[in-house]
């Protein structure tokens, strides 16, 4: 009788452990999926930016430095995302946002460019992508938070350590990176 009780307790613990393991796997995969969703949008924006820059070049002969800064930042974001380096993506994203902010501010000096249908479409598309990236970043960080909390909670941490589940990295920006672009400085 004691052996049967022991086997029953062991079976219950095994089923419970399997449940914990499966829950941790689900959280880890949710983090991967959330990152992939961000990556899809980064690729879409990566593809749109050269079109925007080319459209601007036709009108903005004297703003090459700004256009080059946008393209360099674009390349940095793409490289960091390709490596899965979340911290580097955050830094590169800030640089790209600043470059785009400066580009869109300079557009005010070019009424023909502002009126160009292609430019307006690209500007709108990139703005929509920026909003979508922000939304997906929020979802990614929520998934990371759930994963990280769960792998530190008892008894889940036992299973997490046994099967080497790792913390995921939040996609964060520094205070300086989150600061609004100073439009007066851009025009000054």
N, C-alpha and C positions, 0 to 999 in steps of 0.2 A: 504494500500500500504506500509506504514512504517513497519507494522508487517511482511509483506512478505520479505522485504529487511532485516529486523532483522533476520528472520529465515534463509535466504539465507547466510548471513554473518556467523551466528552460524553454519550452515551446513559446510561451507567452512573451518571454524576454527576447527571443529570437524574432518573433513577429513584430514586436515593438521596435527592435533595432532596425529591422528591414524598413519599417514605416519611417523611422527617422532618416535613414539613409536615402530613401526615395524622395523624401521631402527636401533634403539638402541638394540632391541632384536636380530636382525641379527648380530650386532657387538659383543654383549655379547656371542652369541653362536659360533661365529668365534673364539673368545678367548678360549672358552672351547674346541673346536675342535683342535685348534693349540696345546693346552696343552696335549690333548689326543694323538696327533701324537707324541709328545715328549715322553710321557709315554710309548707308544708302543715300541719305540726304547730303552728306558731305561730298559724295561722288557726283550727285546731281548738280550741286552748287559748283563743284570743281569744273564740270563741263560747261556751265553757263558763264563763268567769269571771263574766259577768253573772248567770248562773243561780245560781252559788255565792253571789255577793254578795246577790242577792235572797233566797235561802234564809236567809242569815245575818241579813239586816235584820229578819226576823220575830222573831228572838230577841235580837238585839244592838242595842237602841236606843241604847246609850251608847257604841258603838264606831264612830261614823260616820267619824271621822278615818281610822281604819285601813281601812275599806271604801273611802273616797274615794282613799286612797293606792294601793290595789290597782287601782282603775279608772283612775287617772291613769297608773300604770306600764303597764297593759295598753295604753292608747292610745299611749304612747310606743314600745312594742315594735312595735306594728302600723304606726305611721308610719315608723319607721326601717326595718323590713323592707320596706315598700312602696317606699321610696326605694332599697333595696339597699345601705344604709349599714351595713356590717358592724360597724364600730366603735361606732356609735350603738346597734345592736342589743345588743351586749355590755353597754353601760352600762345600757340600759333593762331588759335581762334581769335584771341584778343588783338593780336597784331593785324589780322585780316579785317576784323570789325573796324578797327581804327582807320585802316587804309580805305575801306569802303565808305566810311563816314566822311573822310576827307574827299574822296572822289565825288560822292553825291553832293557835298558842299560846293565843290568847284564847278559842278554842273550849272549852278545858279549863274555863273559868269558866261554861260554859253547858251543863249536862248534858242538857237537853232538845234542844238543837241537836245535840250529839254523838250522841244517840239517833235523830235524824231520818233516815229512810231516804234521802230525797232528798239531804241533806247528805253522808251517808256515801258515796253513789254518786258525787256530784260530786267529793268529796275524793279518792276512789280514782281516778277518771278523770283528774283534773288531775295527780295524782302519777304516773300511768302516762305521761301526755303529757310531764311533766318528764323522766322517765327516757328516753323516746324522743328528746326534743330533745337531751339530753346525748349519746346514742349517735350521732345524726345529726350533731351538732357535731363529734364525733371523726372521722366519715367525711368530712365537709366539709373539715376541717383536713388530713386525709391527702391528699385530692384536691388541695387548694391546694398542699401541700408538693411533691407529685409534679410539678405544673405549674410551680411556681417553680424547682425544681431543674433541670428539663429545659430551660427557656428560658435558663438560664445556663450550660449545659454546651456545650462545643465538640464538634461543629460545629453543634449545634442552635441555638445562639445566633445564628448567621449568618442562618438561616432565620427565627428568631423576630424579629430586628430588621428584617429585610427586609419581613416581613409584619405588623409592629407587634403581635406578641403581647405582652400585658401581664401583669405579676405580679398574682396575686389576693391578697386580704387575708384573713389568718387571723382566725377568730372567737375572740378572746382576751378574758380577763378579768384585771383587775389583781389583785394579791394581796389587797387589801382586799375586792374583789368576790367572791373565792373563799372568804373566811373564813366559817366556820360562823356562823350566827345565834346570838347570845348569848341563850339562852332565859331565863336568870335576869334579864337586863335587861328582857326583854319582860314578865315577870311582876312586876317590881319597881316 
